[in-house]
Amino acid sequence: MIRRLGEAVKSGQVYRRRAGAYAVLVRDGAVLVTHQAAPVPEYQLPGGGIDPGENPIAALHREVFEETGWSIGGPRRIGAYRRFTYMPEYDRWAEKLCTIYVARPILRRGPPSEAGHTAVWMEPEAALAQLAGEGDRKFLAQVFWGK
C-alpha cells in the first residue's frame, strides 16, 4: 500500500490515475526546485506526468529539463506516495501516483522550456519551508535529514 499525502479524498469524486516522476535535486548542499507561476504560484520539486508508454526515468529527465533547464545524472528512487487533487490545467480530478528520486543536476542547458516555470536554487531549510506539497517536503526532509 502506497501512503496518501496531501488533501483528503473527496467522497463521491471520481479520480483518474496519473503516474508521475519527481526529483530532489542536490548539488553542493543546495536544492534545485521549480517555481510554477500558474494556476497557483508555488514552489515544487521538478517533475511531472509520465506519458503513456514512456519509461519513468526518461520522463524524469524530460520533466526536470522542461521545468528547470538542467540535465541530471544518477537518479535513484527513494519512495512514492499518492496524492488526490484537482488538476485545473487538465480540468480533471486525479489520483497522482508520485515516484520520487534523488539526483544530481549536471549541466544547465538553458532556461526552462515549460511556460511559467523558473528554476530556483535554495538552501534545504528554505526549500522545506517554501515547498507547497506535503509529499515534496517529506522527501526533501528524508534526503537531507533522514526524516
N, C-alpha and C positions, 0 to 999 in steps of 0.2 A: 504494500500500500504506500503510495506516494503522498506525503503530507500536504495539506492545503495551507497556504499562507495568503494573507490579504483579506479582502472583504468576504463576508459570508455568502453562501449560495442563496439565491432568491427563490423561495418556494414557488413552484409552478412555472418558473422560467426555463425555457429550452436553451441549452448551451451547445455550441458546436466545438468539437475538439480542435485545437490549433497547437501543434508542436513547434517549439522554438529553441534556439541555442543562444546563450548569452555568456559573456566573459567578464571575469575580474582580471583587469589588465594591469600588471605590476611592472614598474621599471624604476630603478634607483630609489626605492622606498616610497614612490608616489603611485597613484592610481589614475588611469585614464578613463573618464566617463564621458557620456554624451549628454548635452542639454538639448532637449526636444522642445521647440517653441510652441507647437500646437498638437493636439487640441487643447491641452493644458500645459503651460510651461513647467518643465520638471527635469531633474537630473535622473539619469538611468544608467544601468550597466549597458554597454553596447551589445547589440544582438537583435534577433527578431525571428520571424517565422521561417520554418523550413518548408520550402516549396515541394509539391508532390514529386516524388522520385528523386529528390535531392538528398545527398549524404549530409548528415548533421554537421560534420566537420567542415565540409565545403560551404554549407550555409553559414556557419560561424565566421569563416574567413570573409565571405561575401558581405554579411551584415556588418561586421566590425569595420570593414573598409568603407562601406556606404555611409556609416554613421560617424566615423572618425577620420577617415583618410589614411589610416595606418594599416600596414600588413603586420601579421602576428606570427609567432612561432611557438612551438612546443605546447599546444593546447592539451590540457589534462582534465578529464571530467572529475568534478568534485561533488556533484549531487544533482538533485532535481526536486521540484515542487510543482503543485498545481495551483493555479490562480483563476478564479471565476470573475469575469469582468465584462463590461460593455466596451466594444471597440468602435468608437464613432467613425473612424476613418473607413471602416468596412460595414458600418451600420449592422453590427451583429453582436450577439452575446456569445462569449467564448469561454470554454474551459481551456486555459492555456497550460500546456504541459511544458514547463521551463526546465531545460537541462543547462546546468551551469558548469563552466570550465574556468580554469585559471590558465592564463597565457601571458606571453611577454610581447609587448609591442616592439617590432623590429625596425621598421622604416616608415617614416611619414612620406606618403606618396602624393599628397596633395590635400586640399580641403575636403570635407565630407561631400559626397556626391548626392546624398539624400537631402532634399529641401528641408529647411527648418532645423537641421542638426548642427551643433557646434561641439567640437572636441575640446574637453577641458581637463587639464591636469590638476589633481587635488592631493593634499595630504590625506592619508587614510581617515583621520579623525574628522576632517571637514566633510569628506565624502560620506562617511557614516551618518553625519548629521543632516546632509542635504539630499541623499538619495530618496526618491519618492516611494519606492516599493519596499514592502516588508521583506520580501524574498531577496531583493538586491542587498539590503542591509545585512540580512542574516549571513549570506555567503561572503560578503566583504569581511564581516567580523570573523568568520571562520578562517579565511585566508590570513588575515593579519594578526588575530589574537587567539586563534584556536577555539573560538566560542561557537 
